[in-house]
């Protein structure tokens, strides 16, 4: 199932798992802040988290 979903999204399994972890972390942060958890808000938070992670590590693959 993971392989099929990843392929539909143009990712490999590892990248798909990474995306799911980012999505969950974004949801958790928004929820703990009492912020709306719409898909738009979650995706914006995912991008914020990803930018923060890649800035700190010098790059990324997602």
N, C-alpha and C positions, 0 to 999 in steps of 0.2 A: 504494500500500500504506500509506504513512504517513497519508494522508487517511482511509482506512477505519479504521485502528487508532485514530487520534485521535478520530474521530466516535464509535466504540464507547465510548471513555473519556470522552466529553463535552468534548473539547478541540479546539482548532484545531491546525494543523500546528506552529506555533511553540511553543505550550504543550506539545505532545507531545515535541518535540525537547528543550525545556527539562527536562522530566521525565526523559527518557533521560539527559541530561547529569548531572542530580542523582543518578540511580540509579547511574551509572557512578562518579561521584566518591565516593559513599557506599561502594560496593563496594571501590574502591581504598583508601580510608581504613581500612576494617575489615580488609582483607587486610594492609596494611602494619603494622597494630597487632597482627596475629596473632589477631584476634577472629573468632568464628564469622560466616560469611556466609550465614546463613539469610535467607529473605525478611523475616521479622519484624525481624531485626537491621538489614538493609539499609533497610527502610522507616523504622525508628526513626532511623537515621543520616540518611536523606533529610530527615526532619522537623527534625532537629537542624541540619543544614546550611541548610535553607530558613529556619528561624527566625533563624539567625545572619546570613544574607544580608539578610533583610528588616528585621532590627533595624538593621543597618548602613546600609541604603539608604532606610529609611523606608517600605517597602511592597513589594508584589509582585503578580504576576498569576497565579500557578499555583494 
